Amino acid sequence: MRLNLGVRAHNMSIAFAGSNLDINGLSVELPWPIRQTMEHQGKVFVLLDPDAYLASPGYDKTQPSPRNLWAFDMDGRKIWEAELPEGSDYYYRVTSANPLVANSFSSHICTIDSGSGAVLQAQFVK
Protein backbone atom coordinates (compact mmCIF):
# COMPACT_ATOMS: atom_id res chain seq x y z
CA MET A 1 0.00 0.00 0.00
CA ARG A 2 1.38 3.40 -0.99
CA LEU A 3 0.69 6.29 1.36
CA ASN A 4 0.68 9.67 -0.37
CA LEU A 5 1.50 12.34 2.19
CA GLY A 6 3.27 14.64 -0.20
CA VAL A 7 1.99 17.57 -2.21
CA ARG A 8 1.13 18.32 -5.81
CA ALA A 9 2.24 21.72 -7.01
CA HIS A 10 3.05 23.20 -10.42
CA ASN A 11 2.49 19.83 -12.14
CA MET A 12 4.99 18.26 -9.74
CA SER A 13 3.93 15.10 -7.98
CA ILE A 14 5.62 14.34 -4.65
CA ALA A 15 4.83 11.35 -2.47
CA PHE A 16 6.61 9.36 0.21
CA ALA A 17 6.20 6.15 2.15
CA GLY A 18 8.75 5.07 4.74
CA SER A 19 12.15 5.89 3.27
CA ASN A 20 10.97 5.98 -0.36
CA LEU A 21 10.57 9.37 -2.05
CA ASP A 22 8.64 9.69 -5.33
CA ILE A 23 9.18 12.82 -7.46
CA ASN A 24 7.16 12.84 -10.67
CA GLY A 25 7.17 9.04 -10.70
CA LEU A 26 10.94 8.74 -10.08
CA SER A 27 11.67 6.72 -6.98
CA VAL A 28 14.55 7.54 -4.60
CA GLU A 29 15.38 5.28 -1.65
CA LEU A 30 16.74 7.25 1.33
CA PRO A 31 18.69 5.89 4.32
CA TRP A 32 16.01 6.76 6.89
CA PRO A 33 12.22 7.22 6.90
CA ILE A 34 10.88 10.55 5.69
CA ARG A 35 9.03 12.75 8.14
CA GLN A 36 8.04 15.67 5.89
CA THR A 37 8.36 17.06 2.34
CA MET A 38 7.82 20.53 0.87
CA GLU A 39 8.31 21.86 -2.65
CA HIS A 40 9.37 25.30 -3.84
CA GLN A 41 10.63 26.48 -7.25
CA GLY A 42 11.53 23.04 -8.54
CA LYS A 43 13.21 21.83 -5.36
CA VAL A 44 11.86 19.21 -2.98
CA PHE A 45 12.89 19.67 0.64
CA VAL A 46 12.93 16.37 2.55
CA LEU A 47 13.10 16.09 6.33
CA LEU A 48 14.41 12.68 7.37
CA ASP A 49 13.11 11.30 10.64
CA PRO A 50 15.84 11.87 13.27
CA ASP A 51 14.32 9.24 15.58
CA ALA A 52 15.26 6.57 13.02
CA TYR A 53 19.01 7.20 13.10
CA LEU A 54 19.18 8.28 16.75
CA ALA A 55 17.75 4.88 17.77
CA SER A 56 20.08 2.96 15.44
CA PRO A 57 22.56 0.71 17.31
CA GLY A 58 25.36 2.01 15.06
CA TYR A 59 24.74 5.68 15.92
CA ASP A 60 27.76 7.25 17.67
CA LYS A 61 26.66 10.11 19.93
CA THR A 62 30.24 11.42 20.12
CA GLN A 63 30.22 12.23 16.38
CA PRO A 64 28.40 15.15 14.74
CA SER A 65 24.77 14.37 13.90
CA PRO A 66 23.94 13.29 10.36
CA ARG A 67 22.31 16.12 8.42
CA ASN A 68 18.62 15.28 8.06
CA LEU A 69 17.21 18.07 5.86
CA TRP A 70 17.99 17.43 2.20
CA ALA A 71 17.02 19.08 -1.10
CA PHE A 72 16.37 17.25 -4.36
CA ASP A 73 15.79 18.49 -7.90
CA MET A 74 12.86 17.40 -10.08
CA ASP A 75 14.93 14.48 -11.42
CA GLY A 76 15.43 13.02 -7.93
CA ARG A 77 19.08 14.11 -7.59
CA LYS A 78 20.22 15.31 -4.18
CA ILE A 79 21.35 18.93 -4.36
CA TRP A 80 22.45 19.50 -0.76
CA GLU A 81 22.19 18.53 2.90
CA ALA A 82 21.35 21.50 5.14
CA GLU A 83 23.87 22.70 7.68
CA LEU A 84 22.94 22.34 11.33
CA PRO A 85 23.13 25.22 13.83
CA GLU A 86 25.13 22.99 16.23
CA GLY A 87 27.20 19.85 15.66
CA SER A 88 25.00 17.55 17.76
CA ASP A 89 21.68 18.95 16.53
CA TYR A 90 18.96 17.87 14.10
CA TYR A 91 15.86 19.35 12.49
CA TYR A 92 12.48 18.08 13.64
CA ARG A 93 10.10 20.29 11.61
CA VAL A 94 10.10 22.44 8.47
CA THR A 95 7.71 25.35 8.95
CA SER A 96 8.06 27.12 5.60
CA ALA A 97 9.42 26.48 2.10
CA ASN A 98 9.63 30.16 1.11
CA PRO A 99 11.74 31.20 2.87
CA LEU A 100 13.02 27.78 3.94
CA VAL A 101 12.67 27.68 7.74
CA ALA A 102 13.24 24.69 10.00
CA ASN A 103 13.16 24.15 13.76
CA SER A 104 16.04 22.35 15.43
CA PHE A 105 16.18 20.23 18.58
CA SER A 106 18.60 22.71 20.18
CA SER A 107 15.85 25.39 20.10
CA HIS A 108 16.94 27.25 16.98
CA ILE A 109 14.62 28.54 14.29
CA CYS A 110 16.84 28.43 11.21
CA THR A 111 16.43 30.24 7.93
CA ILE A 112 18.21 28.13 5.33
CA ASP A 113 19.48 29.13 1.90
CA SER A 114 17.34 27.06 -0.47
CA GLY A 115 20.10 27.12 -3.08
CA SER A 116 22.95 25.79 -0.94
CA GLY A 117 21.59 24.47 2.38
CA ALA A 118 23.65 26.99 4.35
CA VAL A 119 22.16 28.38 7.56
CA LEU A 120 21.51 32.07 6.90
CA GLN A 121 20.14 32.86 10.34
CA ALA A 122 19.74 30.81 13.52
CA GLN A 123 17.50 32.39 16.13
CA PHE A 124 17.76 30.81 19.60
CA VAL A 125 14.28 30.65 21.14
CA LYS A 126 14.63 28.90 24.48
LINBEL-V858514 format. One line per field, one symbol per residue. ss: DSSP state (@ for helix, = for strand, . for the rest). phi: phi as a letter, one per 30 degrees, with the letter a starting at -180 (. if undefined). Layout:
ss=???
phi=???
//
This chain:
ss=.......==..======..====..====....=======..======.@@@@@..............====.....====.........=======..=====...=====......======..
phi=.ccccdbbbhiccbbbbiccccbhidcbccdbdccabbbahicccbcddddddddddddcddcedddbbbcbddcicdcacddcdbdccaccaccacbddbbccedicccccdddbidddabcdbc
//
